[in-house]
């Protein structure tokens, strides 16, 4: 698992709902770890997912949309979307 798997959670939600990136807000908590575990067919801990989310935030691929310093209401940035699209279509 790597940062791209975290970003793809947001992209998959965009496609599922048929909305743009600025309308998708996800929390990297138990539910996200469960989705990743199912998708990757391996156990993914919340801590591991949050560690990768921190890297995505540091790279400005994800951003916090509230004053909450944790992992609620994260949003995919424009540069994060470009990373996912480059991976999907290359």
C-alpha positions as CSV (number, residue, x, y, z in Angstrom):
1,X,0.0,0.0,0.0
2,X,1.2,3.5,-0.8
3,X,0.0,7.1,-1.0
4,X,-1.7,6.4,-4.3
5,X,-4.1,4.0,-2.7
6,X,-5.3,6.8,-0.3
7,X,-5.8,9.2,-3.2
8,X,-7.7,6.6,-5.2
9,X,-10.2,6.4,-2.3
10,X,-11.2,10.0,-3.1
11,X,-11.1,9.4,-6.9
12,X,-13.3,6.3,-6.6
13,X,-15.8,8.3,-4.6
14,X,-15.8,11.0,-7.2
15,X,-16.6,8.5,-9.9
16,X,-19.2,6.7,-7.8
17,X,-21.1,9.9,-7.0
18,X,-20.4,11.6,-10.4
19,X,-19.1,14.8,-8.7
20,X,-16.0,16.9,-8.8
21,X,-13.2,16.7,-6.3
22,X,-14.3,19.7,-4.4
23,X,-17.6,17.9,-3.4
24,X,-15.9,14.9,-1.9
25,X,-14.9,14.9,1.8
26,X,-13.6,11.7,3.4
27,X,-12.4,10.7,6.8
28,X,-9.4,8.4,7.1
29,X,-10.6,6.3,10.0
30,X,-12.1,2.8,10.6
31,X,-14.3,2.8,7.5
32,X,-11.5,3.9,5.2
33,X,-9.2,1.3,6.5
34,X,-11.9,-1.4,6.0
35,X,-12.4,-0.2,2.4
36,X,-8.7,-0.3,1.7
37,X,-8.4,-3.7,3.3
38,X,-11.1,-5.1,1.1
39,X,-9.8,-3.4,-2.0
40,X,-6.2,-4.4,-1.5
41,X,-7.1,-7.9,-0.1
42,X,-4.7,-7.3,2.8
43,X,-5.1,-6.0,6.3
44,X,-4.7,-2.2,6.5
45,X,-4.6,-0.5,9.9
46,X,-6.1,2.9,10.6
47,X,-2.7,4.0,11.7
48,X,-1.1,3.0,8.4
49,X,-3.8,4.7,6.4
50,X,-3.4,7.9,8.5
51,X,0.4,7.8,8.1
52,X,0.0,7.7,4.3
53,X,-2.6,10.5,4.6
54,X,0.0,12.6,6.4
55,X,2.3,12.1,3.5
56,X,-0.4,13.1,1.1
57,X,-1.2,16.2,3.2
58,X,2.5,17.1,3.3
59,X,2.7,16.8,-0.5
60,X,-0.5,18.9,-0.8
61,X,-2.3,16.1,-2.5
62,X,-4.9,16.1,0.3
63,X,-6.0,19.0,2.5
64,X,-7.9,19.5,5.7
65,X,-11.1,21.4,5.2
66,X,-11.9,22.1,8.8
67,X,-10.0,23.2,11.9
68,X,-10.0,19.5,13.0
69,X,-6.3,18.5,13.3
70,X,-7.1,14.9,12.7
71,X,-8.3,12.9,9.7
72,X,-11.9,14.0,9.2
73,X,-13.3,15.9,6.2
74,X,-10.2,15.6,4.0
75,X,-10.4,16.7,0.4
76,X,-8.5,15.9,-2.7
77,X,-6.5,18.8,-4.1
78,X,-6.1,19.7,-7.7
79,X,-2.5,18.4,-7.6
80,X,-3.7,15.2,-5.9
81,X,-6.2,14.6,-8.7
82,X,-3.4,15.0,-11.2
83,X,-1.4,12.3,-9.5
84,X,-4.3,9.9,-9.6
85,X,-5.1,10.7,-13.2
86,X,-1.5,10.2,-14.3
87,X,-1.6,6.8,-12.6
88,X,-4.9,5.9,-14.1
89,X,-4.2,6.9,-17.7
90,X,-0.5,6.2,-18.2
